[in-house]
């Protein structure tokens, strides 16, 4: 087994953390979480987006997104409208106040990107972004294998809890009285 430090998920998490360490203070200064920023950024690229599509674009789970949308709507940074076709669905758009916030944060965000590019190299950064997109594409095409069979072979390391069943009534099953 590879060392923990060479684990791809850990390397990706460490890289993400190294990047976000530079953006978090900027977002906090504007009263935004990383997830709220992702929502606003995703909304700047579309006039209106259905909530499930926004969840995909911003890479958020539905319950988390719902909570964040309530907060952003209360702050008048986004607007929600029920779908005309299906009242269970809603569409989200960024408001002029949300656009002003993006415009206020954008120059500082771009400054951070410029610092990262100077430190890491603009060519290397572009290559890294291309490689990560390629990794995402290739892995999304790869079938996901369920490893429960491998885990469940060892009773001490079972991935599912074994429920205790009552023993069958043997006399009834054997035809006895």
C-alpha positions in Angstrom: 0.0 0.0 0.0 1.3 3.5 -0.9 2.3 5.8 2.0 -0.4 8.1 3.3 1.4 11.1 2.0 1.3 9.7 -1.5 -2.5 9.1 -1.3 -4.2 10.9 -4.2 -7.2 12.1 -2.2 -4.9 13.5 0.5 -2.7 15.2 -2.1 -5.8 16.8 -3.6 -7.0 17.9 -0.2 -3.6 19.4 0.7 -3.5 21.2 -2.6 -7.0 22.6 -2.1 -6.1 23.7 1.4 -2.9 25.4 0.2 -5.0 27.4 -2.3 -8.0 28.2 -0.1 -5.7 29.4 2.7 -5.1 32.5 0.5 -8.8 33.0 -0.5 -10.5 32.5 2.9 -9.5 35.8 4.5 -10.8 37.7 1.5 -14.1 35.8 1.6 -14.5 36.3 5.4 -13.8 40.0 5.0 -16.9 40.1 2.7 -19.0 37.9 5.0 -18.9 34.9 2.7 -18.2 31.3 3.2 -16.3 29.3 0.5 -19.6 27.6 -0.5 -21.5 30.8 -0.7 -18.8 32.3 -3.0 -19.1 29.2 -5.2 -22.8 29.7 -5.5 -22.5 33.4 -6.4 -19.7 32.6 -8.9 -21.8 29.9 -10.5 -24.7 32.3 -10.8 -22.6 34.9 -12.6 -22.3 32.5 -15.5 -26.1 32.0 -16.1 -29.1 34.3 -16.0 -31.1 31.7 -14.0 -30.3 28.2 -12.8 -32.5 25.4 -11.5 -31.5 24.5 -7.9 -30.4 21.0 -8.7 -28.2 22.2 -11.6 -26.8 24.9 -9.2 -25.9 22.1 -6.7 -24.0 20.3 -9.5 -22.2 23.5 -10.7 -21.2 24.6 -7.2 -20.5 21.0 -6.1 -22.8 21.1 -3.1 -25.2 18.7 -1.5 -28.9 19.7 -1.7 -29.5 20.2 2.0 -26.4 22.4 2.4 -27.4 24.4 -0.7 -30.9 25.0 0.6 -29.6 26.5 3.8 -27.1 28.7 2.0 -29.7 29.9 -0.5 -31.9 31.0 2.4 -29.1 33.0 3.8 -28.0 34.5 0.5 -31.7 35.4 -0.3 -32.1 37.0 3.1 -29.1 39.1 2.3 -30.6 40.0 -1.1 -27.7 38.6 -3.0 -29.8 36.1 -4.9 -33.4 35.7 -5.9 -35.5 32.6 -6.1 -38.6 32.0 -8.2 -40.8 28.9 -8.3 -40.9 27.2 -11.7 -44.0 27.9 -13.7 -44.0 24.2 -14.9 -43.4 22.5 -11.6 -44.1 24.3 -8.3 -41.7 21.9 -6.5 -38.7 23.3 -8.4 -37.2 26.7 -8.2 -34.8 28.8 -10.2 -32.1 31.0 -8.7 -30.5 34.1 -10.1 -28.0 36.6 -8.8 -29.3 40.0 -7.9 -27.7 43.4 -8.7 -26.5 43.5 -5.1 -24.9 40.1 -5.6 -23.2 41.3 -8.8 -21.9 44.3 -6.9 -20.4 42.0 -4.3 -18.8 39.9 -7.0 -17.4 43.0 -8.6 -16.0 44.2 -5.2 -14.3 40.9 -4.5 -13.1 40.1 -8.0 -10.1 42.4 -8.2 -8.7 41.0 -4.9 -9.4 37.4 -6.0 -7.6 38.0 -9.3 -4.7 39.5 -7.3 -4.5 36.2 -5.4 -4.5 34.3 -8.6 -1.7 36.5 -10.0 0.3 35.8 -6.8 -0.3 32.1 -7.2 0.7 32.2 -10.8 3.9 34.1 -10.0 4.8 31.7 -7.2 3.9 28.4 -9.0 4.3 29.6 -12.6 1.5 30.6 -15.0 2.3 27.8 -17.4 2.4 25.2 -14.6 -0.9 26.5 -13.2 -2.6 26.3 -16.6 -1.2 22.8 -17.0 -2.4 21.8 -13.6 -5.9 23.0 -14.3 -5.9 21.1 -17.6 -4.6 18.0 -15.9 -7.2 18.2 -13.1 -10.0 18.6 -15.7 -8.6 15.6 -17.6 -8.5 13.6 -14.4 -12.1 14.5 -13.6 -13.2 13.5 -17.1 -11.4 10.2 -17.1 -12.4 9.2 -13.6 -16.1 10.1 -14.4 -15.9 7.6 -17.3 -14.4 4.9 -15.1 -16.8 2.5 -13.4 -17.1 2.8 -9.7 -16.4 -0.5 -8.1 -18.0 -1.4 -4.9 -15.5 -2.9 -2.5 -17.9 -4.4 0.0 -17.1 -7.9 -1.1 -13.5 -7.4 -0.3 -14.2 -5.9 3.1 -17.0 -8.3 4.1 -14.8 -11.3 3.7 -13.2 -10.6 7.1 -15.9 -10.6 9.8 -13.8 -8.4 12.0 -13.7 -5.7 9.3 -17.2 -5.9 8.0 -18.6 -2.8 6.4 -22.2 -3.7 7.3 -23.5 -4.5 10.7 -24.7 -8.0 11.1 -28.2 -8.1 12.5 -28.9 -10.9 14.9 -31.7 -13.0 13.8 -33.9 -15.2 15.9 -33.2 -18.8 15.3 -35.8 -20.5 13.2 -38.2 -22.7 15.0 -36.7 -26.0 14.2 -39.6 -28.1 15.3 -42.0 -26.3 12.9 -39.5 -26.5 10.1 -38.9 -30.2 10.8 -42.5 -31.0 10.9 -42.4 -31.9 14.6 -44.8 -30.8 17.4 
